[in-house]
Amino acid sequence: MHTLDELLARSPIFSGLPQDQLEFLAGCGSNAVYEPGEALFRAGDTADTFHLVRRGRVSLSTHVPGRGDVIVDTAEVGDLVGFAWLFEPYVWDMDAHAVDGVGVVAFDAACMRGKFARDDHLALALMSRFARATIDHLQTTRLQLLDVYGHHPRV
């Protein structure tokens, strides 16, 4: 069994942070488990948490008129799920569901925003890491959309 700060230290997004900062952040986290198909969050709901995937996979989908729900990304172990908690109006713009049994560290968003307000250095360090993770997910989504909607030459 590991403490939350130990789990955070093992994740790519939080690795390398000083121990006192890991403990500080762990104060906003808790372990959570989701069954296959269970929603972590839904579009339109308040973005009051975000998740670090520890086990399993999480699909991120959006509703496309005429097509239904379309998966635009899949988060795996080590990925963060959900960035809408960072920016007002703090509302999810997509759905997140457990693909298989999922274990996460669930972070209370208000708690994290409060910690950011109290520690500018930590906020800057994490925002840089969150921005990198966001760019990586956007690139993945772009490639998936090209695969689905791109024009493939006929052979």
C-alpha positions as CSV (number, residue, x, y, z in Angstrom):
1,M,0.0,0.0,0.0
2,H,1.3,3.4,-0.9
3,T,0.5,6.9,0.3
4,L,-1.0,9.4,-2.1
5,D,2.3,11.4,-2.2
6,E,4.2,8.3,-3.1
7,L,1.7,7.5,-5.9
8,L,2.0,11.1,-7.2
9,A,5.8,10.8,-7.2
10,R,5.6,7.8,-9.5
11,S,3.4,9.6,-12.1
12,P,5.0,11.3,-15.1
13,I,3.1,14.6,-14.4
14,F,4.1,14.9,-10.8
15,S,7.5,13.2,-10.8
16,G,10.5,15.3,-9.8
17,L,8.5,17.6,-7.5
18,P,9.9,18.1,-4.0
19,Q,8.5,15.8,-1.3
20,D,6.9,18.8,0.6
21,Q,5.0,19.8,-2.6
22,L,3.9,16.2,-3.2
23,E,2.5,16.0,0.3
24,F,0.9,19.4,-0.1
25,L,-0.9,18.2,-3.3
26,A,-1.8,14.9,-1.9
27,G,-4.0,16.8,0.6
28,C,-6.4,17.4,-2.2
29,G,-6.5,13.9,-3.5
30,S,-8.3,10.6,-2.8
31,N,-8.4,7.2,-4.3
32,A,-11.4,6.4,-6.5
33,V,-12.5,3.3,-8.5
34,Y,-14.8,3.2,-11.5
35,E,-16.4,0.2,-13.1
36,P,-16.4,-0.4,-16.9
37,G,-18.8,2.1,-18.5
38,E,-19.2,4.3,-15.4
39,A,-18.9,8.0,-15.9
40,L,-16.1,10.0,-14.3
41,F,-17.8,13.1,-15.5
42,R,-20.3,14.3,-18.1
43,A,-20.5,17.3,-20.4
44,G,-22.3,20.2,-18.8
45,D,-21.6,19.1,-15.2
46,T,-19.5,21.3,-12.9
47,A,-15.8,20.5,-13.2
48,D,-15.1,20.0,-9.6
49,T,-12.5,17.2,-9.9
50,F,-9.8,16.0,-12.1
51,H,-8.2,12.5,-12.2
52,L,-4.8,10.9,-12.4
53,V,-5.2,7.5,-14.0
54,R,-3.5,4.8,-11.9
55,R,-5.1,1.7,-13.5
56,G,-7.2,1.1,-16.6
57,R,-8.3,3.4,-19.4
58,V,-10.7,6.3,-19.6
59,S,-12.5,7.3,-22.9
60,L,-13.1,11.0,-23.6
61,S,-16.1,11.5,-25.9
62,T,-18.2,14.3,-27.3
63,H,-21.6,14.4,-28.9
64,V,-21.6,15.0,-32.6
65,P,-25.0,15.7,-34.1
66,G,-25.9,13.0,-36.6
67,R,-23.2,10.7,-35.3
68,G,-23.9,10.4,-31.6
69,D,-21.1,10.1,-29.1
70,V,-17.6,10.0,-30.6
71,I,-14.5,9.0,-28.6
72,V,-11.9,11.7,-29.2
73,D,-9.2,10.4,-26.9
74,T,-8.3,7.6,-24.5
75,A,-6.4,8.3,-21.3
76,E,-4.2,5.6,-19.9
77,V,-2.1,5.0,-16.8
78,G,-0.2,8.1,-15.9
79,D,-2.5,10.5,-17.8
80,L,-4.5,13.3,-16.3
81,V,-8.2,13.4,-17.2
82,G,-9.9,16.7,-17.2
83,F,-8.6,20.2,-17.5
84,A,-11.8,22.2,-17.3
85,W,-11.4,22.7,-13.6
86,L,-8.6,25.1,-14.3
87,F,-10.7,27.7,-16.2
88,E,-14.0,29.4,-15.5
89,P,-16.8,28.6,-15.9
90,Y,-15.5,25.2,-14.6
91,V,-17.8,23.1,-16.7
92,W,-17.0,19.9,-18.5
93,D,-17.2,20.0,-22.3
94,M,-17.0,16.3,-22.9
95,D,-17.8,13.0,-21.2
96,A,-15.3,10.7,-19.5
97,H,-16.1,6.9,-19.0
98,A,-14.1,4.0,-17.6
99,V,-13.3,1.7,-20.5
100,D,-12.3,-1.1,-18.1
101,G,-11.9,-1.1,-14.4
102,V,-10.3,2.2,-13.6
103,G,-8.4,3.3,-10.5
104,V,-7.6,7.0,-10.2
105,V,-6.4,9.6,-7.8
106,A,-9.3,12.1,-7.8
107,F,-8.4,15.7,-7.0
108,D,-10.7,18.2,-5.5
109,A,-10.5,21.1,-7.9
110,A,-11.4,23.9,-5.4
111,C,-8.7,22.6,-3.1
112,M,-6.1,22.6,-5.9
113,R,-7.0,26.1,-7.0
114,G,-6.6,27.2,-3.4
115,K,-3.2,25.6,-3.2
116,F,-2.2,27.3,-6.4
117,A,-3.3,30.6,-4.9
118,R,-1.0,30.0,-1.9
119,D,2.1,28.8,-3.8
120,D,2.9,30.7,-7.0
121,H,6.0,28.5,-7.6
122,L,4.0,25.3,-7.4
123,A,1.3,26.8,-9.6
124,L,3.8,27.7,-12.3
125,A,5.5,24.3,-12.1
126,L,2.2,22.4,-12.5
127,M,0.7,24.7,-15.1
128,S,3.7,24.1,-17.3
129,R,3.3,20.3,-16.8
130,F,-0.5,20.5,-17.4
131,A,0.0,22.6,-20.5
132,R,2.4,19.9,-21.9
133,A,-0.1,17.2,-21.1
134,T,-2.9,19.2,-22.8
135,I,-0.8,19.7,-25.9
136,D,0.0,16.0,-26.0
137,H,-3.7,15.1,-25.7
138,L,-4.6,17.7,-28.4
139,Q,-2.1,16.1,-30.8
140,T,-3.5,12.7,-30.1
141,T,-7.0,13.9,-30.7
142,R,-5.9,15.6,-33.9
143,L,-4.4,12.4,-35.2
144,Q,-7.5,10.4,-34.3
145,L,-9.7,13.0,-36.1
146,L,-7.5,12.8,-39.2
147,D,-7.8,9.1,-39.2
148,V,-11.6,9.2,-38.9
149,Y,-12.4,12.2,-41.1
150,G,-9.3,12.6,-43.3
151,H,-9.3,11.8,-46.9
152,H,-7.5,8.6,-47.8
153,P,-6.3,8.3,-51.4
154,R,-7.8,5.3,-53.2
155,V,-5.3,2.6,-54.1
